[in-house]
């Protein structure tokens, strides 16, 4: 008789999107994921700039974290509005400011962070590509924690599956779905962090301006494009006329740029530390 394991119901996992409440103040795990990602990334950047040849000092890191925080929140929110749900926010524009209700897009957040770094480096005379390389190494921390928070929230679930690892998510119908949030946490978060950290700490990649940043763009694009095959398309968009999801469509330029950029800078002679 074949072994059959019933699918797991998300509710049975004992997860709660709310971390704790202090009277009317409700603190959600998703908010804590953003805060933890910023603090851990800040701590790691402070360690990284101690290595010889750093493009910035501790003072620069402290200031840059504030700039990047503004960039990721503003860019992530505007990216979601423009790419995923423009109709709703054109009808109710004031809701664009309601970031506490969710709705953030990584591709928009990435653009916001890049713009913040460009402006900061120009104001302080820093080497843009090298600063981008350092920030790229720590960015997967936020991706990892954010995708785990998506799972805790029971949102952004995957497509239907008959695998024994399928989970029945609230709002996702009666059938099991891929826990695609965990796939993305593993690929875009843990694996990408491990690869870039290895290259930074164990090779001279950090001394080749633009290499680590280019690898981040390339690998994230590839990992996100792959994970989208298991993730349910956004309900307001579905699959686009091209047969791709919006996440895949936005990842294609990242893959193409990453391939071109890594090929261009990968053979450069490292700068002197």
C-alpha positions in Angstrom: 0.0 0.0 0.0 1.6 3.3 -1.0 2.4 5.8 1.7 0.4 9.0 1.6 0.9 12.0 3.7 -1.9 14.5 4.0 -1.1 18.1 3.2 -0.2 20.5 6.0 -2.6 23.3 6.8 -0.9 26.6 7.4 -3.0 27.2 10.5 -1.7 24.0 12.1 1.8 25.5 12.2 0.9 27.9 15.0 2.2 30.9 13.1 0.9 34.4 13.8 1.7 37.5 11.6 1.6 39.6 14.8 4.7 39.4 16.8 3.3 41.2 19.8 0.9 44.1 20.6 1.2 46.9 23.1 -2.3 48.2 23.5 -3.3 49.7 20.1 0.2 49.3 18.8 0.5 46.1 16.8 4.0 44.9 15.8 4.1 42.4 12.9 6.9 40.0 12.0 7.1 41.6 8.5 8.0 45.0 10.1 10.5 43.3 12.4 12.1 41.5 9.3 12.8 44.9 7.7 14.3 46.2 11.0 16.4 43.1 11.6 17.6 43.1 8.0 18.8 46.7 8.3 20.5 46.2 11.6 22.2 42.9 10.7 23.3 44.4 7.4 24.6 47.5 9.2 26.6 45.3 11.6 28.1 43.2 8.8 29.1 46.3 6.8 31.0 47.6 9.8 33.0 44.4 9.8 33.5 44.5 6.1 35.0 48.0 6.0 37.7 46.9 8.4 39.4 44.9 5.6 42.2 46.7 3.7 41.1 48.6 0.7 37.6 49.5 1.8 35.9 52.3 -0.3 34.4 53.8 2.8 34.8 54.3 6.6 32.6 53.5 9.5 31.2 57.0 9.5 30.1 56.5 5.9 28.5 53.2 6.7 26.5 54.8 9.5 25.2 57.5 7.2 24.6 55.2 4.2 22.4 52.9 6.2 19.9 55.8 6.7 20.0 56.7 3.0 19.5 53.1 1.9 16.6 52.6 4.4 14.7 55.5 2.9 15.6 54.2 -0.6 14.3 50.7 0.0 11.0 51.8 1.6 10.2 54.5 -0.9 11.4 52.5 -3.9 9.8 49.3 -2.8 6.4 51.0 -2.3 6.5 53.0 -5.5 7.7 49.9 -7.4 4.7 47.9 -6.1 2.3 50.7 -7.1 3.7 51.1 -10.6 4.3 47.5 -11.5 1.7 45.5 -9.6 -1.4 47.5 -8.8 -1.5 50.9 -10.5 -5.2 51.0 -11.0 -6.1 50.7 -7.3 -3.7 53.4 -6.3 -4.7 55.8 -9.1 -8.2 55.5 -7.7 -7.1 56.0 -4.1 -3.7 57.8 -4.3 -3.5 58.4 -0.5 -3.2 54.7 0.1 0.2 54.8 -1.5 1.4 56.1 1.9 -0.1 53.2 3.8 3.1 51.1 3.7 2.1 49.4 7.0 -0.7 47.6 5.1 1.9 45.7 2.9 2.6 45.9 -0.8 6.4 46.2 -1.5 8.3 45.3 -4.7 11.9 44.1 -4.5 12.7 45.5 -8.0 11.5 48.9 -6.9 13.3 48.7 -3.6 16.5 47.8 -5.5 16.2 50.9 -7.7 15.6 53.0 -4.6 18.7 51.7 -2.9 20.9 52.2 -6.0 19.6 55.8 -6.4 20.3 56.5 -2.7 23.9 55.1 -3.0 24.5 57.1 -6.2 23.4 60.3 -4.5 25.4 59.6 -1.3 28.6 58.7 -3.1 28.4 61.8 -5.3 27.9 64.0 -2.2 30.9 62.4 -0.4 33.3 61.6 -3.3 33.1 57.8 -2.9 33.6 55.2 -5.6 30.1 54.2 -6.5 30.7 50.7 -7.9 32.8 49.7 -5.0 30.2 50.9 -2.5 27.5 49.1 -4.4 29.6 45.9 -4.2 29.7 46.1 -0.4 26.0 46.8 -0.1 25.2 43.9 -2.5 26.9 41.4 -0.2 24.6 42.2 2.7 21.3 42.7 0.8 20.3 39.0 0.8 20.0 39.2 4.6 16.9 41.4 4.1 15.6 39.1 1.3 15.9 36.0 3.5 14.1 37.6 6.5 11.5 39.2 4.3 10.5 35.9 2.5 10.4 34.1 5.9 8.0 36.9 7.1 5.9 36.3 3.9 5.5 32.7 5.0 4.6 33.6 8.6 2.0 36.0 7.1 0.6 33.1 5.0 0.9 35.3 1.9 2.5 35.1 -1.6 1.9 31.4 -1.7 2.9 29.1 -4.5 1.0 27.3 -7.3 -0.9 24.1 -6.7 1.2 21.0 -6.0 0.6 17.3 -5.4 3.9 17.0 -3.5 3.8 15.9 0.1 5.5 19.2 1.1 2.4 21.2 -0.1 0.7 23.5 2.3 -2.9 24.7 2.4 -2.7 28.4 2.9 -5.6 30.6 4.2 -7.1 32.3 1.2 -5.4 30.0 -1.2 -8.2 27.5 -1.7 -8.7 24.0 -0.3 -5.7 22.4 -2.2 -2.0 22.3 -1.2 0.4 24.8 -2.7 4.1 25.1 -3.0 5.6 27.0 0.0 7.3 29.3 -2.6 8.2 31.8 0.1 10.6 29.3 1.5 12.0 28.5 -1.9 12.7 32.2 -2.4 14.2 32.5 1.1 16.6 29.7 0.3 17.6 30.9 -3.2 17.4 34.7 -3.0 18.4 34.9 0.6 20.5 32.1 2.0 22.2 30.8 -1.1 22.9 34.3 -2.6 24.2 35.5 0.8 26.6 32.4 1.1 27.9 32.9 -2.5 28.6 36.6 -2.2 30.0 36.3 1.3 32.4 33.6 0.2 33.6 35.7 -2.8 34.1 38.8 -0.5 35.9 37.1 2.3 37.8 34.3 0.5 38.7 35.9 -2.9 39.8 39.2 -4.3 36.4 39.8 -5.8 35.8 42.8 -3.5 38.8 44.6 -5.2 37.3 44.4 -8.7 34.9 47.3 -8.9 31.4 46.3 -9.9 32.0 42.5 -9.8 30.0 41.6 -6.6 27.3 44.1 -7.5 27.0 42.6 -11.0 26.9 39.0 -9.6 24.1 40.1 -7.2 22.0 41.4 -10.1 22.7 38.3 -12.2 22.1 35.7 -9.6 19.1 37.4 -8.0 17.5 37.7 -11.5 18.1 34.0 -12.2 16.9 32.8 -8.8 13.8 35.0 -8.9 13.0 33.9 -12.5 13.2 30.3 -11.4 11.2 30.7 -8.2 8.4 32.3 -10.2 7.6 29.0 -11.8 6.4 27.8 -8.4 4.8 31.0 -7.1 1.2 31.9 -7.8 1.1 35.0 -10.1 -0.3 38.1 -8.5 -4.1 37.9 -8.7 -4.6 41.4 -10.2 -2.1 40.6 -13.0 -2.0 36.8 -13.6 0.3 35.6 -16.3 1.2 38.3 -18.8 0.7 38.0 -22.6 4.3 36.9 -22.9 3.6 33.8 -20.8 5.8 35.3 -18.0 4.8 36.7 -14.6 5.6 40.3 -13.7 8.4 39.0 -11.4 10.0 37.2 -14.3 9.5 40.1 -16.7 11.3 42.4 -14.3 14.1 39.9 -13.7 14.9 39.4 -17.4 16.7 42.9 -17.7 18.6 42.0 -14.5 19.9 38.8 -16.0 20.9 40.4 -19.2 22.6 43.3 -17.5 24.3 41.1 -15.0 25.7 38.8 -17.7 27.1 41.8 -19.7 28.4 43.6 -16.6 30.1 40.5 -15.0 31.8 39.6 -18.3 33.0 43.2 -18.6 34.5 43.7 -15.1 35.4 40.1 -14.2 38.8 40.2 -15.9 39.8 43.5 -14.5 43.0 43.8 -12.5 42.1 44.2 -8.8 42.6 47.6 -7.2 45.4 47.8 -4.7 44.1 47.5 -1.1 
